[in-house]
Amino acid sequence: MPEDTQTTPQSGTAEYDRFEILESAEYDRVNEFLRERVGFTARQWAIARLCSDFRTGTGVEMTKIGENLPNLVPFMNDRYTRQSVYQARKAFEDTVRKAGATFLYGAYSDFFTAEEFDDIAYEATEVARFLIEVEGATVSHAAETDAERRIRAAMEAVHEASLELRYDRCPHCDERLGDEPTESD
């Protein structure tokens, strides 16, 4: 996972330096780039990152984020209300959850070969790494290796469960399922 995801902007927004690499980028261009590679918009991405960075012990400073959005993110031009910040963050979270379910459905349903799935995971890793770098964060080799190990273990568990379901085994007790009526029938 990213080593430098918290810039601790607690004292204010003047020193916030995320997205500096996009200093001269326009919102539409950033949005188009994201639309081709991920399921979230530039607005959702920027606000989700800000919500993470401006998280405090009592919650997220959504009003502060919304009022300072053009100062915090170079490709954002408008200020947002607290409600708009909340909605964008929620939309980002929903998108990530749906993307995860879509990815796992592909694994469960056997639509892709192992090699194709490896290619999908590699592409996703490269896009994620690039976005983290654009945010101004870094990913250490150890953190990357650990994340890959955890993902591999999760995908192996998904594959095993998928095989059991496809080969007519009960996922709870591993009993072979058949056409014979059970005692309760």
Secondary structure, 3 states (H helix, E strand, C coil): CCCCCCCCCCCCCCCCCCCHHHCCCCHHHHHHHHHHHCCCCHHHHHHHHHHHHCEECCEECHHHHHHHHHHHCCCCCCCCCHHHHHHHHHHHHHHHHHHHHHHHHHHHHCCCCHHHHHHHHHHHHHHHHHHHHHCCCCCCHHHHHHHHHHHHHHHHHHHHHHHHHHCCECCCCCCECCCCCCCCC
